[in-house]
Each structure stands twice: as structure tokens, then as C-alpha cells.
């Protein structure tokens, strides 16, 4: 199997993703890819529609979710202490994982909602079986520690997640959309993976199907943030690289680490 996109947001990442669920598998197939994941922010609204569309297109569907992890407990909702959350990508390995992901996402909304639907480490401990985790984008707990200059904390966090999911079920995720902060931490993520013995995986934080669709996503972000298209985009989307790239484009980003594919 060639390259597979494992970090993908659809229209169900509301006012953020600009990929139509029904069209995602067809786009992946057109790029010569035999599988594609769906990892919307905090929800699984598109899972069934995505699964059916992928089967119809002859593409293997990987159901997942980019969950929000509470810094303390998901039931802690103190202003100033619990406002921040961390991103974590979860992918279903099997049917057990699918049922567990459904439980995690439901509980995140029912018990953990504070600005966002949040899980926590105790909930992940309860429902981790059958799931593969990726360390996520710049908003992940490990990247955030690295950006704060806390390399040892990042290593300890990685070891904690690896102990929970299993060392072959927790991946250090690499992304490069041309953002300065990504350039800063890519060497640190590679070093961390090698020192902890954890596997690396390259992803593109997909929010729209083609490069020219960046403008469509910009409109969605403007609605979300109550700004106009003349305002500068959020730092997280300064470039137009958040699209479903070909394997060749992805390999060109990380030629030094072919094992991450």
C-alpha cells in the first residue's frame, strides 16, 4: 500500500473543513491512493456517509476523530485553568476500536464539554482498545511542549501515550505546511521519536480537497471568527498547503525519513 492520508477534515469539522465527505474517497482514488481516513474535530457525524462513499469508490475507509484532550479532567471546567485543550488523532483499527471511539466522542459531549467536547486520560484509558493514536498537529500536547522549550516534558508525554496505546499504536506525527512553528519542531519530533523508539508518520492536515480550494476554507474561517476575507488568515492557516496531496508531494516534504510513510 502506498501513502494514505490519516488526518483529514470534512464539512463536519464545522466552519473549518471544506472537504465534502461524499467526494473525499473519489479524490483519494484519483490520486492513486487505495485508502483514506476521516478525522473530524470532536465529532463522528460523517462516519457512516464516509464509509458508504469509500466502499462505493473502492477505497478503504479509515474511521477516526481528532479529539480534544482536557489538560486536567474532562469534568474540570474552571475558567483560566481548563480553557486550553490538546488535539489527539484517533483511528479505528477494528470494530472494537470503532465502538470505543463512539463511546469516547459521546462522553466528550455529555460529560466533557467546555468550549469543546473533551476527553481526558482516564477516559482514554477506559476506551483505548482497538485504536491507533497520532500525536496530532501543532495543537497536540507533544508539539505544544516542544514549542514551549520543554523537550523532556514532550518525551514523558510521548512515553505516557505509548504506554497506554502500546508502542506500535502511538505515532509521532510530522506535518509541514510551510509554517514557521512546524519548521521549528520537525527536527525535535524526529529526535524524540528516535530516542523513545516510537514510530513516525507523515500526514497533511487536510481541510480542503485541492490547493485552489483554500479560498473556500478561508470564507468558512471568516464566518467562524467573525472576520472578513481581507483580514489576515489565522496563523494556523497562513499557507494554502492544507489539501489532499499526492504521494509524490508528501514524499518531497520529508525525503530524509522514508520510514515515516
GUSE-98683 format. One record per residue (C-alpha): residue number from 1; x, y, z. Coordinates in steps of 0.5 Angstrom, whole numbers. Layout:
REM GUSE-98683
(NUM,(X,Y,Z));
...
This chain:
REM GUSE-98683
(1,(0,0,0));
(2,(3,7,-2));
(3,(2,13,2));
(4,(-5,14,6));
(5,(-8,21,9));
(6,(-9,20,16));
(7,(-11,27,18));
(8,(-17,29,14));
(9,(-23,34,16));
(10,(-29,34,12));
(11,(-35,39,12));
(12,(-37,36,19));
(13,(-31,40,22));
(14,(-36,46,22));
(15,(-33,52,19));
(16,(-26,49,19));
(17,(-26,44,14));
(18,(-28,44,7));
(19,(-28,37,4));
(20,(-35,34,2));
(21,(-35,27,6));
(22,(-38,24,-1));
(23,(-32,27,-5));
(24,(-26,25,-1));
(25,(-26,18,-3));
(26,(-26,20,-10));
(27,(-21,25,-9));
(28,(-16,20,-6));
(29,(-17,15,-11));
(30,(-16,20,-17));
(31,(-9,21,-13));
(32,(-8,13,-14));
(33,(-9,12,-6));
(34,(-12,6,-4));
(35,(-15,8,3));
(36,(-16,15,6));
(37,(-18,17,14));
(38,(-23,22,16));
(39,(-21,25,23));
(40,(-26,31,24));
(41,(-25,35,30));
(42,(-29,32,36));
(43,(-35,29,32));
(44,(-36,23,28));
(45,(-42,26,24));
(46,(-40,24,18));
(47,(-37,17,19));
(48,(-43,13,16));
(49,(-43,17,10));
(50,(-36,17,9));
(51,(-36,9,10));
(52,(-41,8,4));
(53,(-38,13,0));
(54,(-31,10,1));
(55,(-34,3,-1));
(56,(-37,6,-7));
(57,(-31,8,-9));
(58,(-27,2,-8));
(59,(-23,6,-3));
(60,(-21,3,4));
(61,(-24,8,9));
(62,(-21,9,16));
(63,(-25,12,21));
(64,(-23,17,26));
(65,(-23,23,30));
(66,(-19,29,32));
(67,(-21,29,39));
(68,(-20,35,44));
(69,(-16,33,51));
(70,(-17,36,57));
(71,(-11,39,61));
(72,(-14,36,67));
(73,(-20,32,68));
(74,(-26,33,63));
(75,(-30,35,69));
(76,(-26,40,71));
(77,(-29,47,68));
(78,(-25,52,71));
(79,(-24,59,67));
(80,(-17,60,67));
(81,(-15,53,68));
(82,(-19,49,63));
(83,(-20,53,57));
(84,(-14,50,54));
(85,(-14,43,50));
(86,(-10,39,46));
(87,(-11,35,40));
(88,(-10,28,39));
(89,(-12,24,33));
(90,(-15,17,34));
(91,(-16,12,28));
(92,(-20,6,29));
(93,(-16,-1,28));
(94,(-22,-5,28));
(95,(-29,-6,30));
(96,(-28,-6,38));
(97,(-24,1,36));
(98,(-30,4,33));
(99,(-35,2,39));
(100,(-29,5,43));
(101,(-29,12,39));
(102,(-36,12,39));
(103,(-36,12,47));
(104,(-30,17,47));
(105,(-34,22,43));
(106,(-40,21,46));
(107,(-38,22,53));
(108,(-34,28,51));
(109,(-40,32,49));
(110,(-44,29,55));
(111,(-39,30,61));
(112,(-33,34,58));
(113,(-36,40,54));
(114,(-33,46,56));
(115,(-32,50,50));
(116,(-30,44,46));
(117,(-32,37,47));
(118,(-27,34,51));
(119,(-24,27,53));
(120,(-19,26,58));
(121,(-13,21,60));
(122,(-18,17,65));
(123,(-23,16,59));
(124,(-18,14,54));
(125,(-15,9,59));
(126,(-22,6,59));
(127,(-23,6,52));
(128,(-17,6,48));
(129,(-17,-2,46));
(130,(-17,-2,38));
(131,(-15,5,37));
(132,(-9,8,34));
(133,(-7,15,36));
(134,(-2,20,33));
(135,(1,26,36));
(136,(-3,31,32));
(137,(-2,38,29));
(138,(1,44,33));
(139,(-4,44,38));
(140,(-2,37,40));
(141,(0,36,47));
(142,(7,34,45));
(143,(8,40,40));
(144,(6,45,45));
(145,(11,42,50));
(146,(17,43,44));
(147,(14,50,42));
(148,(15,52,50));
(149,(22,49,50));
(150,(20,43,55));
(151,(23,37,51));
(152,(24,33,57));
(153,(16,34,58));
(154,(15,32,51));
(155,(19,26,52));
(156,(15,24,58));
(157,(8,25,55));
(158,(10,21,49));
(159,(12,15,53));
(160,(6,16,57));
(161,(1,15,51));
(162,(6,10,48));
(163,(5,6,55));
(164,(-3,7,54));
(165,(-4,5,47));
(166,(2,1,46));
(167,(9,3,43));
(168,(6,0,36));
(169,(0,4,37));
(170,(2,11,38));
(171,(6,15,33));
(172,(9,22,33));
(173,(6,26,27));
(174,(10,30,23));
(175,(7,36,19));
(176,(10,41,14));
(177,(5,46,11));
(178,(11,52,11));
(179,(9,54,18));
(180,(15,57,22));
(181,(13,53,28));
(182,(13,47,24));
(183,(20,48,22));
(184,(22,49,29));
(185,(19,43,32));
(186,(20,38,26));
(187,(28,36,28));
(188,(25,36,35));
(189,(20,31,34));
(190,(24,26,29));
(191,(30,26,35));
(192,(24,25,40));
(193,(22,19,36));
(194,(29,16,35));
(195,(30,17,43));
(196,(24,14,45));
(197,(24,8,40));
(198,(17,11,37));
(199,(15,10,30));
(200,(14,17,26));
(201,(8,18,21));
(202,(8,24,16));
(203,(1,27,15));
(204,(-2,33,12));
(205,(-7,37,16));
(206,(-13,36,10));
(207,(-18,42,10));
(208,(-20,42,3));
(209,(-19,37,-3));
(210,(-15,42,-8));
(211,(-10,47,-7));
(212,(-15,52,-10));
(213,(-20,51,-5));
(214,(-16,55,0));
(215,(-20,61,-1));
(216,(-27,57,0));
(217,(-24,55,7));
(218,(-22,62,8));
(219,(-29,64,8));
(220,(-31,59,13));
(221,(-26,61,18));
(222,(-28,68,17));
(223,(-35,66,19));
(224,(-32,62,25));
(225,(-28,68,27));
(226,(-33,74,25));
(227,(-28,77,21));
(228,(-27,78,13));
(229,(-23,76,7));
(230,(-19,82,7));
(231,(-16,80,14));
(232,(-10,76,15));
(233,(-12,69,16));
(234,(-11,65,23));
(235,(-3,64,24));
(236,(-5,56,23));
(237,(-7,57,16));
(238,(-2,62,14));
(239,(-1,58,7));
(240,(-5,54,2));
(241,(-2,47,3));
(242,(-8,44,7));
(243,(-10,40,2));
(244,(-11,33,0));
(245,(-3,32,-3));
(246,(-1,27,-8));
(247,(4,21,-5));
(248,(10,25,-9));
(249,(8,32,-6));
(250,(8,29,1));
(251,(15,25,0));
(252,(18,31,-3));
(253,(17,34,4));
(254,(20,29,8));
(255,(26,26,4));
(256,(30,25,10));
(257,(25,20,13));
(258,(22,15,8));
(259,(20,10,14));
(260,(15,15,16));
(261,(11,13,10));
